[in-house]
Amino acid sequence: MTTRHTAGRQETILLVEDDLGLRLAMTKTLRSEGFRVEVAGTGKDGLEAALAQKPDLVLLDVMLPGMNGFEVCQRLREADPEVPILMVTAKGEEPDKVRGLRLGADDYIVKPFGVAELCARIDAALRRRRRVDAETEVLQIGDVTADFRAHTLSRRGQPIETTALEMRLLRYFLRHEGTLLPRQRILDAVWGADYFGTDRTVDNFINRLRAKIEDDPKNPRHLVTVRGAGYRFTRTPSAGGD
């Protein structure tokens, strides 16, 4: 067995699943893969455990007694914009997947699933988190340097005036590089779930951020629009946006 470590400690997965048999089987599988596993059998217990224990990833069943997985996902995402959330459900219909993703889930896996698929999805989510955690203190985006320790942006050594909120927005995109992010998810994560903003609020700040990090803000290559869905960020320039 290979123990999974990050920053010198074993990685922890919180498994929120009410089916005892499946919970035991998944726990055994994940421990055999080297993870530390914490478990909860209800949505309420799962949310409390996630907030108290700060796991590296949450495996969250949708059909839970009392507080369902969608509610847990939303409340957890409001409190912690960064933790990877992988939703697990017997429901495979597209509206359920879309709802979960819009509430902040990073991925969605439908029962029944194989061990290899489960582990691959977990590894992918954790790999993104590890990479971003390791790389986003001082980061290069084209000829722009983002220094999150000093909360500054510069282009070829020349300071770029920026705000704390713009830096927070940029870091959020970096932590979710390559992921399609709906406007409401961005709004909840960066401004907070209690903020009464609109899609236009996000669009305005995206335009301001593009003006600072893109060579041609009208034809963005890093922070691109996915029409009708949201935004996607990548440090590897994309072939256009709007």
C-alpha positions as CSV (number, residue, x, y, z in Angstrom):
1,M,0.0,0.0,0.0
2,T,1.2,3.5,-0.9
3,T,0.4,6.2,1.7
4,R,-0.8,9.4,0.1
5,H,0.9,12.5,1.5
6,T,0.7,16.2,0.9
7,A,2.8,18.8,2.7
8,G,4.2,16.0,4.8
9,R,0.9,14.5,6.0
10,Q,-1.4,11.7,4.9
11,E,-4.2,12.9,2.7
12,T,-7.7,12.5,4.2
13,I,-10.9,11.7,2.4
14,L,-14.3,12.3,4.1
15,L,-16.8,9.8,2.8
16,V,-20.5,10.8,3.4
17,E,-22.6,7.8,2.5
18,D,-25.7,6.4,4.3
19,D,-25.5,2.9,2.8
20,L,-23.5,1.0,5.5
21,G,-22.4,-1.8,3.1
22,L,-21.2,0.6,0.4
23,R,-19.6,2.8,3.1
24,L,-17.6,-0.1,4.4
25,A,-16.5,-1.2,1.0
26,M,-15.5,2.2,-0.2
27,T,-13.6,2.8,3.1
28,K,-11.7,-0.4,2.6
29,T,-10.8,0.5,-1.0
30,L,-9.7,4.0,-0.2
31,R,-7.5,2.9,2.8
32,S,-5.9,0.2,0.6
33,E,-5.0,3.1,-1.8
34,G,-3.2,4.9,1.0
35,F,-5.7,7.5,2.1
36,R,-6.9,8.3,5.6
37,V,-10.7,7.9,5.6
38,E,-13.2,9.6,7.8
39,V,-16.9,8.6,7.5
40,A,-20.4,10.1,8.1
41,G,-23.8,8.6,7.5
42,T,-26.0,11.7,7.3
43,G,-25.7,15.0,5.5
44,K,-25.7,16.9,8.8
45,D,-22.9,14.8,10.2
46,G,-21.0,15.0,7.0
47,L,-21.2,18.8,6.9
48,E,-20.1,19.1,10.5
49,A,-17.2,16.7,9.9
50,A,-16.1,18.6,6.7
51,L,-16.1,21.9,8.5
52,A,-14.3,20.6,11.6
53,Q,-11.7,18.3,10.0
54,K,-10.8,20.1,6.8
55,P,-10.4,16.9,4.7
56,D,-8.4,17.0,1.4
57,L,-11.4,15.7,-0.5
58,V,-15.1,15.0,0.2
59,L,-16.9,12.0,-1.4
60,L,-20.5,13.0,-1.1
61,D,-23.6,10.9,-1.7
62,V,-26.6,12.8,-3.0
63,M,-29.4,10.7,-1.4
64,L,-28.8,11.3,2.3
65,P,-31.3,11.3,5.1
66,G,-32.3,14.7,6.4
67,M,-30.0,17.1,4.6
68,N,-29.3,15.8,1.1
69,G,-26.1,15.9,-0.8
70,F,-27.0,19.0,-2.8
71,E,-27.6,21.0,0.4
72,V,-24.4,19.7,2.0
73,C,-22.5,20.7,-1.2
74,Q,-23.9,24.2,-1.3
75,R,-23.2,24.9,2.4
76,L,-19.8,23.4,2.4
77,R,-18.8,25.3,-0.8
78,E,-20.0,28.5,0.9
79,A,-17.7,27.9,3.8
80,D,-14.8,26.4,1.9
81,P,-14.3,27.4,-1.8
82,E,-11.3,25.2,-2.2
83,V,-12.0,21.6,-1.0
84,P,-12.6,19.2,-3.8
85,I,-16.1,17.7,-3.7
86,L,-16.9,14.6,-5.7
87,M,-20.6,13.8,-5.7
88,V,-21.7,10.1,-5.8
89,T,-25.2,9.1,-6.7
90,A,-27.4,6.5,-8.3
91,K,-29.1,9.3,-10.2
92,G,-27.5,9.7,-13.6
93,E,-29.9,12.2,-15.2
94,E,-28.3,15.3,-16.6
95,P,-30.3,17.8,-14.6
96,D,-29.0,16.2,-11.3
97,K,-25.4,16.4,-12.6
98,V,-25.8,20.0,-13.7
99,R,-27.4,20.9,-10.3
100,G,-24.5,19.4,-8.4
101,L,-21.9,21.1,-10.5
102,R,-23.6,24.5,-10.3
103,L,-23.7,24.1,-6.5
104,G,-19.9,23.7,-6.5
105,A,-19.1,20.0,-7.0
106,D,-15.8,19.4,-8.8
107,D,-16.9,16.1,-10.4
108,Y,-19.8,13.6,-10.5
109,I,-19.7,9.8,-10.5
110,V,-22.8,7.6,-11.0
111,K,-23.4,4.3,-9.2
112,P,-22.6,1.6,-10.0
113,F,-19.0,2.5,-10.6
114,G,-15.8,0.6,-10.7
115,V,-12.9,1.0,-8.3
116,A,-10.6,2.1,-11.0
117,E,-12.9,4.9,-12.1
118,L,-13.4,6.1,-8.5
119,C,-9.7,6.2,-7.8
120,A,-9.0,7.9,-11.1
121,R,-11.5,10.7,-10.4
122,I,-10.2,11.2,-6.9
123,D,-6.6,11.3,-8.1
124,A,-7.5,13.8,-10.8
125,A,-9.2,16.1,-8.3
126,L,-6.4,15.9,-5.7
127,R,-3.7,16.3,-8.4
128,R,-5.3,19.6,-9.4
129,R,-5.4,20.7,-5.8
130,R,-1.8,19.7,-5.1
131,R,-0.5,21.4,-8.2
132,V,-2.2,24.6,-7.5
133,D,-1.3,24.6,-3.8
134,A,2.4,24.2,-4.8
135,E,2.4,26.7,-7.6
136,T,0.2,29.6,-6.8
137,E,2.2,31.7,-4.3
138,V,4.1,33.3,-7.2
139,L,2.8,32.5,-10.6
140,Q,3.6,33.5,-14.2
141,I,0.7,34.1,-16.6
142,G,2.3,35.1,-19.9
143,D,4.4,38.1,-19.0
144,V,2.3,38.9,-15.9
145,T,3.6,37.9,-12.5
146,A,1.0,37.2,-9.7
147,D,2.5,37.3,-6.2
148,F,-0.2,36.1,-3.8
149,R,2.1,36.5,-0.8
150,A,2.4,40.2,-1.5
151,H,-1.0,40.5,-3.2
152,T,0.5,42.2,-6.3
153,L,0.4,41.9,-10.0
154,S,3.2,43.1,-12.3
155,R,4.0,43.0,-16.0
156,R,7.7,42.7,-16.9
157,G,8.5,44.1,-13.5
158,Q,6.1,47.1,-13.7
159,P,3.4,47.1,-11.1
160,I,-0.2,46.7,-12.2
161,E,-2.8,48.4,-9.9
162,T,-5.2,45.8,-8.6
163,T,-7.6,45.1,-5.7
164,A,-7.8,42.4,-3.1
165,L,-11.0,41.1,-4.7
166,E,-9.4,40.9,-8.1
167,M,-6.5,38.9,-6.6
168,R,-9.0,36.6,-4.8
169,L,-10.9,36.1,-8.1
170,L,-7.6,35.3,-10.0
171,R,-6.5,32.8,-7.3
172,Y,-9.9,31.1,-7.4
173,F,-9.5,30.6,-11.2
174,L,-6.0,29.3,-10.7
175,R,-7.2,26.8,-8.1
176,H,-9.7,25.5,-10.6
177,E,-7.6,25.7,-13.7
178,G,-9.3,24.0,-16.7
179,T,-12.6,23.7,-14.9
180,L,-15.8,25.2,-16.3
181,L,-17.0,27.6,-13.6
182,P,-20.6,28.9,-13.8
183,R,-21.1,32.5,-12.8
184,Q,-23.2,31.7,-9.8
185,R,-20.5,29.4,-8.5
186,I,-17.8,32.1,-8.9
187,L,-20.1,34.7,-7.2
188,D,-20.7,32.4,-4.2
189,A,-17.1,31.4,-3.8
190,V,-15.4,34.8,-4.3
191,W,-18.0,37.2,-3.0
192,G,-19.8,34.9,-0.6
193,A,-23.1,33.2,-0.7
194,D,-24.8,36.1,1.2
195,Y,-23.7,38.7,-1.4
196,F,-26.6,39.8,-3.6
197,G,-24.8,40.1,-6.9
198,T,-25.8,39.1,-10.4
199,D,-24.1,37.5,-13.4
200,R,-23.2,41.0,-14.5
201,T,-21.2,41.5,-11.3
202,V,-19.0,38.6,-12.3
203,D,-18.8,39.7,-16.0
204,N,-17.6,43.2,-15.0
205,F,-14.9,41.8,-12.7
206,I,-13.8,39.3,-15.4
207,N,-13.4,42.2,-17.8
208,R,-11.3,44.1,-15.3
209,L,-9.2,41.1,-14.7
210,R,-8.7,40.4,-18.4
211,A,-7.5,44.0,-18.8
212,K,-4.7,43.2,-16.4
213,I,-3.6,39.7,-17.4
214,E,-4.4,39.4,-21.1
215,D,-2.3,40.7,-24.0
216,D,-5.5,41.5,-25.9
217,P,-8.5,41.7,-23.4
218,K,-11.0,41.8,-26.3
219,N,-9.7,38.4,-27.5
220,P,-8.8,36.6,-24.3
221,R,-6.7,33.5,-24.4
222,H,-6.3,32.7,-20.7
223,L,-9.7,33.6,-19.2
224,V,-12.2,32.5,-21.8
225,T,-16.0,32.6,-21.9
226,V,-17.9,29.4,-22.5
227,R,-21.1,30.7,-24.0
228,G,-24.2,30.0,-21.9
229,A,-22.2,28.2,-19.2
230,G,-19.5,30.4,-17.6
231,Y,-15.8,30.8,-17.7
232,R,-12.7,28.6,-17.9
233,F,-9.1,29.7,-17.0
234,T,-5.9,28.2,-18.2
235,R,-2.3,29.3,-18.1
236,T,-1.8,27.6,-21.5
237,P,-3.4,30.1,-23.9
238,S,-6.7,29.0,-25.5
239,A,-7.6,29.8,-29.0
240,G,-9.7,32.8,-28.4
241,G,-12.8,33.7,-26.3
242,D,-15.0,36.8,-26.2
